[in-house]
Amino acid sequence: MSNLVSVADIEKMSLAVAKSGMFGVRTPEQAMSLMLIAQAEGLHPAIAARDYHVINGKPALKADAMLARFQTAGGRVEWLDFTDDKVSARFTHPQGGSVVVDWTLERARRAGVSNNPTWAKFPRAMLKARVISEGVKTVYPGVAVGTYTVEEVRDMASAPMAYTDAEVAVDSADAIMQAVDMDALKRAYMDAIKLAKKAKDAELEKRLHEAKDRRKAELEAITVETE
């Protein structure tokens, strides 16, 4: 980012983000802290709202954002297993070499991190987040210094953390974009939209609908190519 955003403008943006209640940000102070971090990293402050989620007052980097930063920095990932029982991938970076990381449901149970509702509903997405965090931090930790993923912050709580309907619905957007066929897409969308409606979050409903339409178009394109 070539031009710094003034503190006054960041303050205005932080008020808007906090008022929206999105991404777990509840106060202008939380939003502004994340935005200042983003600007210090050379990113536009608004990127903080996209890449971070505040869990129990603590900032957490979304797994997809962590992976995107890794790939932007020259890293590569090859997915080897991608099921509800096991996710594994090979992470490679010119400065860190290569490593294969895998997470299974059994490993998650042994580690005591699979007790929240999202693990039961979307095990593949949760395993994926664990694989991304471990793989990126092992091969090229420079893109994730001092940060944990949203899933890790929740799992590290000393007591089970209550998930709001909106938070679970946001997590389920990952399942929508990973749906392997139309039936899986329909199930993921219906689960998510019910929670968004229960949370009375019209903006989230809109985002889930857009995610469903994008994945539907991708699946239709794949079907045409294979015919």
Residue, then its C-alpha position, 0 to 999 in steps of 0.5 A: m500500500s503506497n498511501l497511508v490512511s489517516v488515523a481520523d479515517i481509520e477511526k471512522m472506518s472502525l466505528a462503521v465496522a463495530k456498528s455492523g457487528m460483523f467478524g466478531v468485532r464488538t467495539p471501535e477499539q477492537a476494530m481500530s487495533l486490527m486496522l492499525i496492525a493491517q496498515a503496519e503490515g502494508l495493507h489497507p486498514a479495511i483488509a483487517a475486517r476481511d482477514y481477521h475475526v475477534i474471538n472473546g476479545k482476541p484477534a484471530l487470522k482466518a485460515d484462508a487469509m493465512l493461506a493466501r498470505f503464504q501463497t502471495a509470499g511464494g509458498r505452494v500447497e498441494w492437497l493430498d487428502f480432503t475428507d471429513d475424516k482426514v485432511s493433509a497437504r504438502f507445504t513448500h516454500p523456497q526459504g523453508g523447504s517442504v513438509v507434509v502436514d495431516w490432521t484427522l478427527e481422531r487426532a483432534r479428539r486426542a488433542g481435545v479440540s473437537n468438542n465444539p458444534t462446528w467440529a460436528k457440523f463441518p469437520r473437513a473445514m475445521l481439519k483444513a484450518r488446522v492443517i493450514s496453520e501448522g503447515v504455514k507456521t512450519v515452512y514459512p512462519g514469517v506470514a503468521v508471526g504471533t497469530y492463530t487461526v479463528e479455529e485455534v483461538r476457539d479451541m484453545a479456550s480453557a472452557p468451551m466457548a459459546y458460538t453464536d448462530a451467526e459465527v457458526a453460519v460464517d464458518s459454514a460458508d467454507a462448507i458451501m464453497q467446498a461442496v463437491d456436488m449440488d446435493a452437498l451444496k444444498r445441504a451446506y447452504m440450508d444449514a447456514i441460512k437457517l442459522a443466519k435467519k435465526a441470528k436475524d443477520a440480513e447481511l450474512e444471509k446475502r453473503l451466504h446466498e452469493a457464496k451459494d450462487r458462486r459455487k453453483a456456477e462453478l459446479e455447473a461449469i465442471t459438469v459441462e467440461t466433463e460431458 
